[in-house]
Amino acid sequence: MRASVVGQAAVIMARRAASNLPVPMPSVAPKGFFPESLTVAKGAVDSLTTSDEGWLGTATPYGTAVAAYYAVLKSSSAWMAVMARELIPRVPFHRAVAAAAADATAWVLGEGAAVALSRFTLDRRLLEPRTIVALLVASRELVDGTGEGGSQLIDTMLQNAAGTMADKLFRDLTIDSSVSSIVSAGASAINAAADIRAALQAVFSAGQLATHGFWIFSVDAALAAATMVDAEGLPSMPEMGINGGMIAGLPAFVSSGWPSRTVTLFDGGQLVANTDNIGLAVSGNAAVEMVDSNPVNDAATGQGAQMVSTFQTYGVAIKQTLRVGVERVRDTAAAEIVNVSW
């Protein structure tokens, strides 16, 4: 089995944080620091994010860890897989972007005739970031482990948690009452084909090409589609598998964060998004509120809580952060099939 890159980096960072030696961190030093100040005394290891200069440098395990995490996150998040396929345009955070609300029109010009004006409409879009965080505390023995098992377990848990929450956020930001909702026609293969046709007509009825179209299936809907057969016992969606595939020539992704019995069609060309900021932080000297829901510790209000020291308990706090955002440009960007009973 291959060693877990993220887990290896976690071990390296945790050991350095717990040692009495200075921790050299040239690749993650804040901008404006002088070379002689690029050592940090014993303490918590600062977070590395993909916005740091040189984060993909081959000489640093931190950059390698973040790059590897971003690469494998698409296996636990349909949204990240879509972004990896470049099906949604990327735009920067907090910067006004012109998005086409109505396309321009071209004309065939008759001899001696005047050229008709092409009308189009632009909307101003400002992409606001949201932050998704997965945090856990593990014993130093589990992080160090006897091989790669402990660190791989931690990697998998954090990636699955962050990926599932990312997909839930993606749907919350793109699906509302303005989006077409199609109640499934029934359980047969013919009904399934009618549902797929209705979604395609709702999203691409204006005649635009489906070059950025994609589907997102809930886990149970993907299972149904992958195993559905027609009246002769042949697969009715032969290119669809339990982990995704193709539906009507468009890529289909499967998400554990999607509502049960739900299939959603998107036109990525009518969305804008950003998923490029990922952070990793490991500390052996953190103070953590050890609750798994509704922590009350709040820096904004000054409210305190009972904290546990990872230094005193010989633990390691590992935090993975996703700073993401998505905006729907038009209401026709999506259509959703609900109550799937295929």
N, C-alpha and C positions, 0 to 999 in steps of 0.2 A: 504493500500500500504506500502511496506517495505521502510524504510528510505534509502536514497542513501548513501552508505558508503563513496564514493569519495566526495560527496557533504558535508557530515558531517565533514570530515577531512578538507575540504576547509574552512568551517565556523570556526572550531576550530583554524586553523592556522591563518586565517585572524584576528580573534578577539585577539589572543595573540600578533600578530604583531602590532595591533593598540593600545594595552594597554600600560600603563606606567610601567608594571612589567617586570622583566626579563623573558625570554622565555627559560625554561629548554628543552634541546634537547639531551639527552644522547644517543638516538638511531641513530642520524645522525651527531654526532661530527666527524670531520676529524680524521683520524688515527694519533696517536702520541700525542693527547691532553691529558692533565692531568685532573683528575676528578674535581679539583677545578675550572677549566676553562670551564666547561660544561654548562655555562649559557651565553646567548647572550643578549646584551642590546636591547632595543626597536629598531626594524628595520625590514627589509625584511626577510621573512622566507626562509631559505636555501632550495634548491631542495633536495628532497629525491629520490634516485634511487635504483633499485634493486641490484646494485653493493655495496651498503652500508652494512656494517656488521650488522646483526640482523634485516634486513628489514622485516622479517616475524614474528617478536616478537609479541606475543599476547597482550603485555602491552602497545603498542603504536598505536594510531590511524593512524599514518603515514604509518606504515607497512601494516596495515589492508587495508588502502585505495589503496596502490599500488597493493597488492595482489588481491583485488576485481576488480580493473581496468583491470589487466591482464586477469582475469577470464572472464570478460564480453566483452573484446575487440574482442574475437573470433566471437561474434555475428555480428560485423560490418566489419570484415576483413576475407576473405577466407584464406589468408596467415597465420594469427594467428590461425585459426581453424585447418589448416593443421598441424601446429607445435604442437598444443595441442594433435593431434592424433598421433604425433611422426612419421609422414610419411616422413620427411626429416631429415637426420642426423644433429645433432647440433655440431658445431665446434667453438672454441674460435676465437675472432678477433685478427688480427695481429700476428698469429702464423702459421707457415708453416704446412700444413697438406698433407699427401700422399693420393691421390685419384686414384683409379684404372681406367685407360683409356682403358685397355684391360684385361679381366679376365684370370685367370689361367685355365688350362685344365687338367682333370683327364683322365686316360686310364684304360682299362681292360687289365691286364697283362697275356699274354700267358705263358704256362709252359716253363721255360728255356729261355724266351725272356728277352731282356734288357728293362729297364724302360725308356720310353721316357721322355725327359725334358718337364716341363710345363712352357710355356712362358706367361709372363704378363708384362704389362706396367704401370708404376706409373707416375702420373703428380704431380707436386708441386703446391699446391693451397694456396694462402694467402688471407684470407677473410677480405675485407676492409669494415669498418662500414659506414653506411649512417645515417644521423640524420633527423627524421621527427618531426616537432614541430607544435602543435596547440595552439594558444594563443588568449585569448579574455579578454576584460575588462568589468566587470559588476559593477553595483552599489552595495553598501553595503546592501541596502534594498533587492535587488534581491537575493543576496547570502544568507543573513540571512532569508529572506522570512517570511512567516507566517506558514510554515510547510516544507514539503519536495519538493514542486513543483518547486521552483526556482533552487535549487541545482540539481535536477534530470534533468531539462531542460539543464543546463550547461553541466552536465555529458554526456547526449545524444549527444549534438552538438559536443563536443570535441572528443568523441569516434568515431562518424560517420566520422568526418573530418579526423582524424588520420588513421582510418581503411581504408577509401577509398584511401587515398594517399599511404598507405603501399602497397595496392594491385597494384596500378599503378606502384610503384617502383619495386615490385616483377616482374611484367611482363616486364618492361623495362630492367631488369638485366638478364632475362632468355630467352627472345624471340628476335631473330634477323633473318637475312637472311639465316643463317645456319640451322634453324629449319624448318622442313617440314610444308608447308602451303597448306591446302587442301580446294579447293573451293567447297562449298556445291553442291551436285548433284541435288538438287531440293526440292520441297515442300512436297512431299508425305512421308508417313511413311517408305516406301521402300527406298526412297532416304536418309532419316535420318539414317536408319540402315546401308546403304552403307557408309555414312560419318563416323559413329562410327567405323565400321570395318576398314576403311582406316586409321584412327588415331591410332587404336590399332596395326595395322600391322606396321605402321611407327615407333612406339616407342618400341614395344616388338618383332620386327621381328628377333632379334638375338637369341631368344629362352629363354631369362631371364624371371624369374617369375615376375608377376605383384603385388608382395606383398606390394610395396610402391606406386602403381599407384593411381592417383586421377584426377578428372576433375575440372575445374573451368569454370562456365557459366556466361555470361553476364546476366543481369536481363531480357532482352527481350527474349534471347534464352532459359532461364529457364522457362519463362512463356509459350513459344511455346512447349517445351518438356513436360511440366506438363499437357498440355491440348490437346496434339496431339492424334488423334484416328486413328485406321486402317479402312479398307474398311467396316468392320462390326460394326463400331462405338465403339469399345473397346479401352481403353487406350493402346497406343503402347509402352509407357515407364511407366508402372504402379508403379514403385518404385521411380519415380522422382516427386518431388513437386516443388512449386514455390520458396521454401527456400532451395532446395537441396534434395538429396536423394542418390540413387544408379543407376548407369548406367553400364551395362555389369559386374556387380559384384564389381565395384569400387565406392568409395564414390565420390559424386559430390557436390561441393560448389558453392555458388552464390555470385558474387561480383558486387557492384555498381561502382567499379573502373575499370571494364573490358570493353573493347571496345564493342560497340553495335554489335549484331548479330555474336558473337564470342564464340566458345567453344574450350578450350585448354585441352589437355591431358598431364599429367606430370608423369614421373617416378621419384619419390622422392629419390630413391636410387642412382640416377645420379646427385643429387644436394647436396650441403652443405649450411647450413644457420645458422644464430644466430638471435634470437629476444628477448633475455633475459634481455635486459637493458631498463627499463622503468623509467621515472622520473616524479615527480609531484612537482610543485612549485607554491606557492601562496604568493602574496605580496600586502600589503596596502600602501607601500611606494615606489613603482616603478615609473620610468619615462618611458613612452611608446610613440613611434611614432604612432599616430592614423591614420594609413592608412591600407587598406585591400589588397593592391597589390603593389609590387615593392617598399618597404621602402628603403630610401636612406641612413639612418644612418648606418655607417660602422666603426667598431672598428679597422679593419685591415688597412684601409686607413686613418682613422682619420676624415672622412667626417661626419659632424654634420647634425642635422635636428631639426625641432621644436618638442619638447616633451611635453607631458601632465603628470602632477604629479597625481598619484592616491591618494596620501596623501591629497593633496589640494582639490581634487574633490570628496573625500569620495568614492573612487572606490576600486575595488579589481582586480588585474591582476592574471589570472589563466593560467598556462602554463603546458601542458602535452607533454612529449618528448619520442620518440621511437628511440632507436639506434639499427639499424638492418643491416643485410647484407645477401646476397645470391649469390652463385656462381654455374654456370653450369659446371659439370665435362665433359660431353660428349654432342655432338650435338644431339644425339638421346634421350636426356632427355625429349623432348617435341615435340608435333605435334599440329597444330592449325587448326581448321575448321573455315573458314571465310565466310562471306556473307550467314549466315544461313537463310534459307527461309522456314523452316518446318512450 
